[in-house]
Amino acid sequence: QVLLVESGGELVQTGGSLRLSCTASGFTFSGYTTGWFRQTPGNEPEFVAHITWDGGSSYYANSVKGRFTISRDNDKNIVYLAMNSLRPEDTALYYCAVRLPGYFIEVVTPSTYEYWGQGTQVTVSS
């Protein structure tokens, strides 16, 4: 059974930091690239960050570039999202998702991902 479980979300003040984790099981995690998305009520999932299967390359949305860092540990089947200098507009439900390697241009598109976790809530107070 394919399973992605996010954790680490919580209430934090503006300027604070969090590290989200996405733990995978039930499939060959190292064969998949991983993305983080976030979603607020009434909106579509928004791309946040992506990392290649080997961790050799990453890509970020402009809104988080320089503040967030994505990384992965294939030995532990975990992908991390370190978030610094958090802002109220970062408040959202954060999801991790995995997809087989393909066209780079597609990594920002939610529908190209095969499996999704259930999400972890990040709330940044002003």
C-alpha positions in Angstrom: 0.0 0.0 0.0 1.4 3.3 -1.1 1.5 5.8 1.8 2.8 9.4 2.2 2.5 10.9 5.6 3.2 14.6 6.3 4.1 15.9 9.7 5.5 18.9 11.4 2.9 21.5 10.7 1.8 23.8 13.6 1.0 27.3 14.7 4.0 29.6 14.5 4.6 33.4 14.7 5.6 35.5 11.8 9.3 35.2 11.2 9.4 31.7 12.7 10.6 28.4 11.3 9.2 25.0 10.8 10.5 21.7 9.2 7.9 19.5 7.5 8.5 15.9 6.9 7.0 13.5 4.3 7.5 9.9 5.1 6.9 7.3 2.3 6.2 3.6 2.4 4.8 0.9 0.1 6.8 1.8 -3.0 10.3 2.4 -4.3 10.7 6.0 -3.0 14.0 6.6 -4.6 12.5 6.1 -8.1 10.2 9.1 -7.7 10.6 12.8 -7.6 8.8 14.7 -4.9 7.0 17.9 -4.7 5.4 20.0 -1.9 2.2 21.9 -2.6 0.0 24.0 -0.4 -3.7 24.7 -0.4 -6.0 27.2 1.2 -9.8 26.9 1.4 -11.5 27.4 -2.0 -8.3 27.4 -3.9 -6.4 25.0 -6.1 -3.1 23.4 -4.8 -0.2 25.8 -5.2 3.3 24.5 -6.1 5.9 25.2 -3.5 9.0 23.1 -4.2 10.3 20.1 -6.0 13.3 17.8 -5.7 14.6 15.2 -8.1 14.8 11.5 -7.2 18.4 11.7 -6.1 18.2 15.1 -4.4 20.6 16.5 -6.9 18.3 19.3 -8.1 15.6 21.4 -6.6 13.2 24.0 -7.8 11.1 26.6 -5.9 8.1 28.8 -6.4 9.2 32.5 -6.4 7.1 33.1 -3.3 9.2 30.8 -1.2 12.6 31.0 -2.9 15.4 31.9 -0.4 13.2 31.0 2.6 12.3 27.3 2.0 14.6 24.4 1.4 13.6 21.0 0.2 15.8 18.0 0.8 15.5 14.2 0.9 16.9 11.1 2.6 16.3 8.1 0.4 17.7 5.8 3.1 14.9 6.9 5.4 12.3 7.4 2.7 11.7 11.0 3.9 11.5 14.4 2.2 11.8 17.5 4.2 10.7 21.1 3.7 12.6 23.5 5.9 10.6 26.8 6.1 12.2 30.0 7.5 11.1 33.6 7.8 7.5 32.5 7.7 4.8 34.9 6.8 1.0 34.9 7.3 0.5 34.2 3.6 2.3 30.9 4.1 -0.6 29.7 6.1 -2.0 26.6 4.3 -2.4 22.9 4.3 0.8 21.5 3.0 0.9 18.3 1.0 3.8 16.2 -0.4 3.3 14.3 -3.6 5.4 12.0 -5.8 5.7 11.5 -9.5 7.9 9.5 -11.8 10.7 11.5 -13.5 9.4 13.2 -16.6 9.3 16.6 -18.2 10.7 19.2 -15.8 8.1 21.8 -16.9 5.4 19.5 -15.4 6.7 19.5 -11.8 4.5 22.6 -10.9 1.3 20.8 -12.1 -0.5 18.9 -9.4 -2.2 16.5 -11.9 1.1 15.1 -12.9 1.7 13.6 -9.5 0.8 10.0 -8.8 0.5 9.8 -5.1 -0.4 12.4 -2.4 -0.3 12.5 1.4 -3.1 13.8 3.6 -1.5 17.1 4.4 -0.2 18.9 7.5 -1.5 22.3 8.6 0.8 25.3 8.8 -0.6 28.4 10.4 1.5 31.6 10.7 0.1 34.2 13.0 0.7 37.9 12.5 
